Amino acid sequence: MDNFTPVLRFAVVSDIHYEDAPTVERERFEKAVNSAYKISQSHPTYKNLDALYVVGDFATSGSEIQMNAFKESIDKALKSGTVVTLTMASHEFNERNGGEVAALEKFGRIFAMQPDTHKLINGFHFIAVTTTHGCHFNDEKKAWIAEQLRAAAADDAKKPIFFFQHPHISGTVYGSANWGEDEMTPILMDYPQIIDFSGHSHAPINDPRSIHQQHFTCLGTGTLSYFELDEFDKIYGTCPPNDENAAQMLIVEADAQGNVRVYPYDVLTENFFPYTWEIDTPWEPSSFKYTDEIRLTGAVKPYFDSSCEACVADVTENTCTIDFSQAKIEKDYVNSYDITLKYADSGLTAKRLSVWSGYYFYNMPERLSQEITGLTPDTQYIAEVRANSFWHTSSDDILTVRFATK
């Protein structure tokens, strides 16, 4: 939509994880807020940052020290005219610091906020909910949610309802397989105009699967602490190498007609990722652009061009290091690579492993290296590297290299 003119702008962050002692997360949060103001001021016509939403796990264990430190950062970074809203979840409810009851008391006293809020900001409804019993929602909470959604929809059924809670909705955004809850799904799916924001997983927001549309729109909110990914076949588990280099947030805008734009932003490098997610007429599911059906149907394959190559280094009796060029792909990033080692004499598989591409870093590496262990001495191998997309497609071509252990 070429004539998109915002009348609302807000930022969303989650999973910040303040500790008792000062850590880099404090610097990242304050930098994120400052960046949101810079972005707002740079817009040619609309320069307001109307709201900041923090979607849970701002404190690692919910101690008095952590909550006070976060309040100090808010007071330091926030400017007049920006509405700030926080929710809590499992980390703030840590039993070492008194559990849920104590967290609610500290939250009200330190931040002077209610745990559940329904606010009207520039004519748009914002509903934010704190969990119960860890990352769940009891019957009382669900009844409150249903009541607030009815009121918001009755006010204007053709405007988005911005909805915030810490855990993902199961079966929606990337991260929701391991870090999702389905208790609110029957309530939320009556309102296709909901745009839901959730964290909990630490999944990167520049993953194209971090927006999901089916019954309504869902968005993951990333982390300012460390990455964790929602696939379980990688050689290093769910936390990738250099996972601590993580600080991402969403900048969200809406126009007077209720159309919405979402801009994933890398706080560390102060750059927008090359996605703008467009949610036009969010109340009409037939207009959804980010459904599984659409994306799987239009999926393309990654490929290795003529400049790509693989090599083997640091070969010993039992180990080697595979180094290879990143593959190419249209529109998205390459998600991962499968590395297969075959015995050269028989062609049978000797080792097989999967690694991520590092797409979650704004400065994505041009080459990847992976040590491989458990090899047989004095043996000829052929190493093969195949690239994978986010949408279950793989490269037709593979990189190959032959080598022998000592």
One Martini backbone bead per residue (centre of mass of N, CA, C, O) as a GRO file, in nm:
protein
  406
    1MET     BB    1   0.086   0.043   0.030
    2ASP     BB    2   0.174   0.359  -0.071
    3ASN     BB    3  -0.039   0.537   0.133
    4PHE     BB    4   0.088   0.492   0.407
    5THR     BB    5  -0.036   0.650   0.717
    6PRO     BB    6   0.040   0.705   1.025
    7VAL     BB    7  -0.144   0.709   1.368
    8LEU     BB    8   0.045   0.474   1.482
    9ARG     BB    9   0.301   0.383   1.740
   10PHE     BB   10   0.487   0.083   1.839
   11ALA     BB   11   0.662  -0.115   2.078
   12VAL     BB   12   0.811  -0.457   2.105
   13VAL     BB   13   0.904  -0.658   2.390
   14SER     BB   14   1.103  -0.941   2.524
   15ASP     BB   15   1.303  -1.119   2.707
   16ILE     BB   16   1.533  -0.960   2.896
   17HIS     BB   17   1.660  -1.037   3.179
   18TYR     BB   18   1.701  -0.924   3.453
   19GLU     BB   19   1.936  -0.883   3.698
   20ASP     BB   20   2.079  -0.800   3.986
   21ALA     BB   21   2.305  -0.748   3.810
   22PRO     BB   22   2.459  -0.587   3.580
   23THR     BB   23   2.381  -0.611   3.231
   24VAL     BB   24   2.343  -0.607   2.890
   25GLU     BB   25   2.028  -0.591   2.898
   26ARG     BB   26   2.006  -0.302   2.994
   27GLU     BB   27   2.136  -0.169   2.751
   28ARG     BB   28   1.943  -0.286   2.538
   29PHE     BB   29   1.680  -0.165   2.633
   30GLU     BB   30   1.761   0.134   2.620
   31LYS     BB   31   1.837   0.121   2.321
   32ALA     BB   32   1.563   0.038   2.211
   33VAL     BB   33   1.411   0.292   2.298
   34ASN     BB   34   1.592   0.496   2.156
   35SER     BB   35   1.544   0.379   1.872
   36ALA     BB   36   1.237   0.426   1.862
   37TYR     BB   37   1.266   0.735   1.866
   38LYS     BB   38   1.440   0.770   1.614
   39ILE     BB   39   1.242   0.644   1.420
   40SER     BB   40   1.011   0.838   1.472
   41GLN     BB   41   1.167   1.108   1.401
   42SER     BB   42   1.232   1.009   1.092
   43HIS     BB   43   0.959   1.060   1.012
   44PRO     BB   44   0.795   1.274   0.795
   45THR     BB   45   0.494   1.283   0.969
   46TYR     BB   46   0.527   1.058   1.212
   47LYS     BB   47   0.680   1.107   1.555
   48ASN     BB   48   0.546   0.896   1.736
   49LEU     BB   49   0.559   0.717   2.053
   50ASP     BB   50   0.284   0.575   2.198
   51ALA     BB   51   0.415   0.281   2.270
   52LEU     BB   52   0.512   0.025   2.520
   53TYR     BB   53   0.563  -0.332   2.504
   54VAL     BB   54   0.604  -0.582   2.767
   55VAL     BB   55   0.611  -0.951   2.724
   56GLY     BB   56   0.775  -1.055   2.947
   57ASP     BB   57   1.061  -1.141   3.109
   58PHE     BB   58   1.221  -0.885   3.242
   59ALA     BB   59   1.270  -1.090   3.480
   60THR     BB   60   1.436  -1.368   3.584
   61SER     BB   61   1.320  -1.380   3.923
   62GLY     BB   62   1.152  -1.131   4.055
   63SER     BB   63   1.308  -0.935   4.204
   64GLU     BB   64   1.338  -0.639   4.354
   65ILE     BB   65   1.589  -0.550   4.203
   66GLN     BB   66   1.490  -0.604   3.912
   67MET     BB   67   1.236  -0.426   3.916
   68ASN     BB   68   1.378  -0.162   3.990
   69ALA     BB   69   1.570  -0.158   3.748
   70PHE     BB   70   1.347  -0.146   3.533
   71LYS     BB   71   1.220   0.116   3.632
   72GLU     BB   72   1.470   0.290   3.587
   73SER     BB   73   1.484   0.247   3.280
   74ILE     BB   74   1.212   0.366   3.213
   75ASP     BB   75   1.260   0.648   3.337
   76LYS     BB   76   1.510   0.705   3.152
   77ALA     BB   77   1.385   0.634   2.848
   78LEU     BB   78   1.114   0.757   2.879
   79LYS     BB   79   0.869   0.961   2.737
   80SER     BB   80   0.648   1.178   2.692
   81GLY     BB   81   0.360   1.004   2.542
   82THR     BB   82   0.438   0.714   2.644
   83VAL     BB   83   0.293   0.409   2.675
   84VAL     BB   84   0.340   0.175   2.940
   85THR     BB   85   0.344  -0.194   2.923
   86LEU     BB   86   0.319  -0.476   3.142
   87THR     BB   87   0.405  -0.820   3.173
   88MET     BB   88   0.375  -1.144   3.317
   89ALA     BB   89   0.547  -1.454   3.430
   90SER     BB   90   0.742  -1.713   3.518
   91HIS     BB   91   0.994  -1.546   3.606
   92GLU     BB   92   0.849  -1.349   3.804
   93PHE     BB   93   0.730  -1.625   3.963
   94ASN     BB   94   0.955  -1.706   4.129
   95GLU     BB   95   0.989  -1.888   4.421
   96ARG     BB   96   1.245  -1.747   4.546
   97ASN     BB   97   1.049  -1.462   4.532
   98GLY     BB   98   0.732  -1.573   4.612
   99GLY     BB   99   0.598  -1.577   4.352
  100GLU     BB  100   0.299  -1.466   4.237
  101VAL     BB  101   0.205  -1.296   4.478
  102ALA     BB  102   0.464  -1.127   4.508
  103ALA     BB  103   0.477  -1.019   4.217
  104LEU     BB  104   0.210  -0.859   4.224
  105GLU     BB  105   0.291  -0.671   4.452
  106LYS     BB  106   0.547  -0.549   4.323
  107PHE     BB  107   0.422  -0.448   4.063
  108GLY     BB  108   0.222  -0.242   4.189
  109ARG     BB  109   0.433  -0.082   4.358
  110ILE     BB  110   0.658  -0.013   4.138
  111PHE     BB  111   0.462   0.043   3.864
  112ALA     BB  112   0.159   0.113   3.894
  113MET     BB  113   0.010  -0.161   3.791
  114GLN     BB  114  -0.175  -0.372   3.613
  115PRO     BB  115  -0.167  -0.699   3.488
  116ASP     BB  116  -0.439  -0.608   3.344
  117THR     BB  117  -0.520  -0.452   3.021
  118HIS     BB  118  -0.734  -0.182   2.877
  119LYS     BB  119  -0.656   0.020   2.597
  120LEU     BB  120  -0.687   0.348   2.448
  121ILE     BB  121  -0.499   0.420   2.143
  122ASN     BB  122  -0.582   0.618   1.902
  123GLY     BB  123  -0.850   0.417   1.879
  124PHE     BB  124  -0.701   0.161   1.994
  125HIS     BB  125  -0.697  -0.167   2.105
  126PHE     BB  126  -0.539  -0.277   2.419
  127ILE     BB  127  -0.450  -0.611   2.529
  128ALA     BB  128  -0.317  -0.722   2.848
  129VAL     BB  129  -0.170  -1.035   2.985
  130THR     BB  130  -0.131  -1.212   3.270
  131THR     BB  131  -0.044  -1.488   3.400
  132THR     BB  132  -0.101  -1.818   3.541
  133HIS     BB  133   0.071  -2.055   3.665
  134GLY     BB  134   0.294  -1.926   3.495
  135CYS     BB  135   0.171  -2.004   3.153
  136HIS     BB  136  -0.133  -1.956   3.231
  137PHE     BB  137  -0.512  -1.967   3.227
  138ASN     BB  138  -0.764  -1.904   3.404
  139ASP     BB  139  -1.099  -1.867   3.420
  140GLU     BB  140  -1.098  -1.571   3.505
  141LYS     BB  141  -0.911  -1.472   3.281
  142LYS     BB  142  -1.079  -1.570   3.039
  143ALA     BB  143  -1.328  -1.401   3.103
  144TRP     BB  144  -1.190  -1.128   3.077
  145ILE     BB  145  -1.099  -1.154   2.786
  146ALA     BB  146  -1.379  -1.193   2.657
  147GLU     BB  147  -1.493  -0.921   2.750
  148GLN     BB  148  -1.283  -0.733   2.611
  149LEU     BB  149  -1.329  -0.831   2.320
  150ARG     BB  150  -1.623  -0.756   2.294
  151ALA     BB  151  -1.582  -0.451   2.341
  152ALA     BB  152  -1.385  -0.394   2.109
  153ALA     BB  153  -1.564  -0.501   1.873
  154ALA     BB  154  -1.811  -0.312   1.932
  155ASP     BB  155  -1.666  -0.047   1.865
  156ASP     BB  156  -1.474  -0.188   1.615
  157ALA     BB  157  -1.469  -0.444   1.373
  158LYS     BB  158  -1.252  -0.262   1.169
  159LYS     BB  159  -1.023  -0.315   1.387
  160PRO     BB  160  -0.760  -0.373   1.546
  161ILE     BB  161  -0.651  -0.603   1.802
  162PHE     BB  162  -0.423  -0.564   2.053
  163PHE     BB  163  -0.243  -0.852   2.175
  164PHE     BB  164  -0.100  -0.960   2.503
  165GLN     BB  165   0.138  -1.229   2.572
  166HIS     BB  166   0.380  -1.443   2.652
  167PRO     BB  167   0.283  -1.692   2.532
  168HIS     BB  168   0.229  -1.867   2.284
  169ILE     BB  169   0.030  -1.987   2.039
  170SER     BB  170  -0.041  -2.276   1.950
  171GLY     BB  171   0.043  -2.327   1.615
  172THR     BB  172   0.203  -2.073   1.510
  173VAL     BB  173   0.467  -1.953   1.571
  174TYR     BB  174   0.783  -1.954   1.600
  175GLY     BB  175   0.811  -2.153   1.912
  176SER     BB  176   0.521  -2.301   1.972
  177ALA     BB  177   0.599  -2.599   2.008
  178ASN     BB  178   0.761  -2.542   2.297
  179TRP     BB  179   0.613  -2.228   2.374
  180GLY     BB  180   0.301  -2.311   2.402
  181GLU     BB  181  -0.054  -2.218   2.432
  182ASP     BB  182  -0.424  -2.323   2.415
  183GLU     BB  183  -0.636  -2.180   2.617
  184MET     BB  184  -0.726  -1.920   2.418
  185THR     BB  185  -0.817  -2.007   2.133
  186PRO     BB  186  -1.137  -2.017   2.152
  187ILE     BB  187  -1.148  -1.705   2.195
  188LEU     BB  188  -0.970  -1.570   1.967
  189MET     BB  189  -1.103  -1.702   1.695
  190ASP     BB  190  -1.352  -1.488   1.693
  191TYR     BB  191  -1.102  -1.268   1.619
  192PRO     BB  192  -0.942  -1.176   1.334
  193GLN     BB  193  -0.841  -0.878   1.438
  194ILE     BB  194  -0.623  -1.002   1.583
  195ILE     BB  195  -0.302  -0.896   1.721
  196ASP     BB  196  -0.053  -1.107   1.833
  197PHE     BB  197   0.175  -1.097   2.119
  198SER     BB  198   0.478  -1.297   2.175
  199GLY     BB  199   0.700  -1.505   2.359
  200HIS     BB  200   0.939  -1.721   2.549
  201SER     BB  201   1.135  -1.856   2.314
  202HIS     BB  202   1.359  -1.665   2.161
  203ALA     BB  203   1.278  -1.622   1.882
  204PRO     BB  204   1.337  -1.493   1.587
  205ILE     BB  205   1.187  -1.220   1.409
  206ASN     BB  206   1.330  -1.281   1.114
  207ASP     BB  207   1.162  -1.511   1.100
  208PRO     BB  208   0.902  -1.578   0.886
  209ARG     BB  209   0.747  -1.754   1.118
  210SER     BB  210   0.691  -1.491   1.316
  211ILE     BB  211   0.449  -1.501   1.124
  212HIS     BB  212   0.087  -1.574   1.167
  213GLN     BB  213  -0.197  -1.706   0.971
  214GLN     BB  214  -0.551  -1.788   1.034
  215HIS     BB  215  -0.766  -1.680   1.253
  216PHE     BB  216  -0.519  -1.493   1.312
  217THR     BB  217  -0.266  -1.280   1.423
  218CYS     BB  218   0.086  -1.359   1.471
  219LEU     BB  219   0.366  -1.253   1.695
  220GLY     BB  220   0.688  -1.247   1.756
  221THR     BB  221   0.926  -1.079   2.007
  222GLY     BB  222   1.171  -1.219   2.109
  223THR     BB  223   1.492  -1.074   2.227
  224LEU     BB  224   1.754  -0.936   2.473
  225SER     BB  225   1.949  -1.205   2.526
  226TYR     BB  226   1.873  -1.506   2.385
  227PHE     BB  227   1.875  -1.763   2.171
  228GLU     BB  228   1.600  -1.979   2.062
  229LEU     BB  229   1.507  -2.274   1.896
  230ASP     BB  230   1.244  -2.492   1.717
  231GLU     BB  231   1.471  -2.720   1.684
  232PHE     BB  232   1.598  -3.081   1.732
  233ASP     BB  233   1.850  -3.154   1.502
  234LYS     BB  234   2.084  -3.008   1.613
  235ILE     BB  235   2.411  -3.043   1.722
  236TYR     BB  236   2.360  -2.792   1.958
  237GLY     BB  237   2.068  -2.766   1.970
  238THR     BB  238   1.859  -2.479   2.044
  239CYS     BB  239   2.133  -2.325   2.090
  240PRO     BB  240   2.325  -2.135   1.924
  241PRO     BB  241   2.587  -1.997   1.825
  242ASN     BB  242   2.602  -1.696   1.972
  243ASP     BB  243   2.319  -1.648   2.132
  244GLU     BB  244   2.390  -1.370   2.290
  245ASN     BB  245   2.347  -1.211   2.004
  246ALA     BB  246   2.061  -1.058   2.127
  247ALA     BB  247   1.847  -0.788   1.975
  248GLN     BB  248   1.498  -0.748   1.948
  249MET     BB  249   1.226  -0.576   1.765
  250LEU     BB  250   0.909  -0.415   1.731
  251ILE     BB  251   0.758  -0.214   1.480
  252VAL     BB  252   0.436  -0.048   1.491
  253GLU     BB  253   0.178   0.033   1.247
  254ALA     BB  254  -0.110   0.251   1.189
  255ASP     BB  255  -0.390   0.344   1.022
  256ALA     BB  256  -0.705   0.486   0.984
  257GLN     BB  257  -0.808   0.196   0.848
  258GLY     BB  258  -0.634  -0.049   1.003
  259ASN     BB  259  -0.370  -0.075   0.890
  260VAL     BB  260  -0.063  -0.278   0.906
  261ARG     BB  261   0.283  -0.243   1.023
  262VAL     BB  262   0.579  -0.457   1.042
  263TYR     BB  263   0.913  -0.404   1.201
  264PRO     BB  264   1.195  -0.565   1.213
  265TYR     BB  265   1.457  -0.518   1.471
  266ASP     BB  266   1.806  -0.448   1.522
  267VAL     BB  267   1.968  -0.335   1.798
  268LEU     BB  268   2.273  -0.386   1.768
  269THR     BB  269   2.285  -0.246   1.456
  270GLU     BB  270   2.050  -0.055   1.375
  271ASN     BB  271   1.842  -0.248   1.197
  272PHE     BB  272   1.643  -0.344   0.954
  273PHE     BB  273   1.490  -0.591   0.838
  274PRO     BB  274   1.391  -0.733   0.511
  275TYR     BB  275   1.097  -0.670   0.646
  276THR     BB  276   0.740  -0.615   0.569
  277TRP     BB  277   0.448  -0.650   0.742
  278GLU     BB  278   0.124  -0.690   0.595
  279ILE     BB  279  -0.197  -0.578   0.747
  280ASP     BB  280  -0.474  -0.593   0.577
  281THR     BB  281  -0.763  -0.621   0.686
  282PRO     BB  282  -0.758  -0.799   0.974
  283TRP     BB  283  -1.078  -0.887   0.973
  284GLU     BB  284  -0.991  -1.050   0.693
  285PRO     BB  285  -0.882  -1.363   0.619
  286SER     BB  286  -0.869  -1.342   0.296
  287SER     BB  287  -0.613  -1.124   0.331
  288PHE     BB  288  -0.407  -1.316   0.410
  289LYS     BB  289  -0.037  -1.363   0.358
  290TYR     BB  290   0.063  -1.573   0.622
  291THR     BB  291   0.001  -1.853   0.533
  292ASP     BB  292   0.082  -2.173   0.485
  293GLU     BB  293  -0.036  -2.214   0.205
  294ILE     BB  294   0.099  -1.977   0.061
  295ARG     BB  295   0.401  -2.039   0.139
  296LEU     BB  296   0.423  -2.331   0.036
  297THR     BB  297   0.337  -2.276  -0.259
  298GLY     BB  298   0.576  -2.035  -0.290
  299ALA     BB  299   0.818  -2.200  -0.259
  300VAL     BB  300   1.166  -2.196  -0.262
  301LYS     BB  301   1.492  -2.273  -0.357
  302PRO     BB  302   1.789  -2.319  -0.281
  303TYR     BB  303   2.132  -2.217  -0.390
  304PHE     BB  304   2.433  -2.277  -0.569
  305ASP     BB  305   2.669  -2.105  -0.698
  306SER     BB  306   2.977  -2.074  -0.861
  307SER     BB  307   3.112  -1.946  -0.586
  308CYS     BB  308   3.061  -2.199  -0.438
  309GLU     BB  309   3.223  -2.377  -0.157
  310ALA     BB  310   3.414  -2.656  -0.027
  311CYS     BB  311   3.607  -2.749   0.270
  312VAL     BB  312   3.889  -2.910   0.435
  313ALA     BB  313   4.008  -2.905   0.778
  314ASP     BB  314   4.172  -3.020   1.040
  315VAL     BB  315   4.290  -3.308   1.001
  316THR     BB  316   4.248  -3.618   1.157
  317GLU     BB  317   4.176  -3.926   1.263
  318ASN     BB  318   3.866  -3.810   1.390
  319THR     BB  319   3.875  -3.519   1.247
  320CYS     BB  320   3.701  -3.219   1.118
  321THR     BB  321   3.654  -2.927   0.896
  322ILE     BB  322   3.375  -2.769   0.763
  323ASP     BB  323   3.382  -2.540   0.483
  324PHE     BB  324   3.125  -2.297   0.364
  325SER     BB  325   2.911  -2.159   0.159
  326GLN     BB  326   2.649  -1.975   0.118
  327ALA     BB  327   2.354  -1.982   0.009
  328LYS     BB  328   2.080  -1.908  -0.199
  329ILE     BB  329   1.778  -1.687  -0.194
  330GLU     BB  330   1.463  -1.589  -0.237
  331LYS     BB  331   1.352  -1.336  -0.002
  332ASP     BB  332   1.494  -1.506   0.203
  333TYR     BB  333   1.650  -1.735   0.393
  334VAL     BB  334   1.860  -1.956   0.501
  335ASN     BB  335   1.822  -2.194   0.747
  336SER     BB  336   1.989  -2.469   0.660
  337TYR     BB  337   2.215  -2.761   0.701
  338ASP     BB  338   2.316  -3.061   0.548
  339ILE     BB  339   2.560  -3.296   0.666
  340THR     BB  340   2.738  -3.546   0.472
  341LEU     BB  341   2.912  -3.849   0.536
  342LYS     BB  342   3.091  -4.060   0.310
  343TYR     BB  343   3.200  -4.339   0.193
  344ALA     BB  344   3.393  -4.361  -0.086
  345ASP     BB  345   3.372  -4.678  -0.155
  346SER     BB  346   3.032  -4.707  -0.095
  347GLY     BB  347   2.832  -4.447  -0.015
  348LEU     BB  348   2.788  -4.458   0.276
  349THR     BB  349   2.681  -4.352   0.573
  350ALA     BB  350   2.861  -4.199   0.852
  351LYS     BB  351   2.751  -3.895   0.867
  352ARG     BB  352   2.496  -3.672   1.024
  353LEU     BB  353   2.408  -3.316   1.004
  354SER     BB  354   2.273  -3.009   1.155
  355VAL     BB  355   2.266  -2.654   1.063
  356TRP     BB  356   2.264  -2.330   1.094
  357SER     BB  357   2.304  -2.015   0.918
  358GLY     BB  358   2.261  -1.734   1.090
  359TYR     BB  359   2.000  -1.551   1.019
  360TYR     BB  360   1.960  -1.396   1.310
  361PHE     BB  361   2.180  -1.224   1.200
  362TYR     BB  362   2.231  -0.943   1.042
  363ASN     BB  363   2.536  -1.043   1.018
  364MET     BB  364   2.562  -1.276   0.815
  365PRO     BB  365   2.746  -1.525   0.737
  366GLU     BB  366   2.925  -1.630   0.449
  367ARG     BB  367   3.041  -1.859   0.631
  368LEU     BB  368   3.079  -2.203   0.737
  369SER     BB  369   3.173  -2.395   1.037
  370GLN     BB  370   3.231  -2.759   1.109
  371GLU     BB  371   3.284  -2.985   1.338
  372ILE     BB  372   3.396  -3.332   1.311
  373THR     BB  373   3.338  -3.635   1.473
  374GLY     BB  374   3.400  -3.984   1.478
  375LEU     BB  375   3.620  -4.084   1.297
  376THR     BB  376   3.812  -4.278   1.081
  377PRO     BB  377   4.102  -4.389   1.028
  378ASP     BB  378   4.222  -4.405   0.723
  379THR     BB  379   3.977  -4.247   0.553
  380GLN     BB  380   3.755  -4.212   0.294
  381TYR     BB  381   3.571  -3.911   0.210
  382ILE     BB  382   3.243  -3.759   0.149
  383ALA     BB  383   3.127  -3.431   0.143
  384GLU     BB  384   2.793  -3.297   0.202
  385VAL     BB  385   2.597  -2.998   0.103
  386ARG     BB  386   2.269  -2.890   0.206
  387ALA     BB  387   2.003  -2.668   0.151
  388ASN     BB  388   1.753  -2.492   0.356
  389SER     BB  389   1.444  -2.390   0.408
  390PHE     BB  390   1.150  -2.289   0.580
  391TRP     BB  391   0.958  -2.463   0.341
  392HIS     BB  392   1.061  -2.760   0.265
  393THR     BB  393   1.321  -2.691   0.100
  394SER     BB  394   1.585  -2.794  -0.130
  395SER     BB  395   1.864  -2.827  -0.280
  396ASP     BB  396   1.969  -2.971  -0.572
  397ASP     BB  397   2.237  -2.886  -0.500
  398ILE     BB  398   2.579  -2.972  -0.404
  399LEU     BB  399   2.841  -2.980  -0.187
  400THR     BB  400   3.173  -3.116  -0.251
  401VAL     BB  401   3.423  -3.321  -0.065
  402ARG     BB  402   3.742  -3.475  -0.053
  403PHE     BB  403   3.881  -3.696   0.206
  404ALA     BB  404   4.138  -3.786   0.458
  405THR     BB  405   4.231  -3.946   0.716
  406LYS     BB  406   4.513  -4.024   0.935
   0.00000   0.00000   0.00000
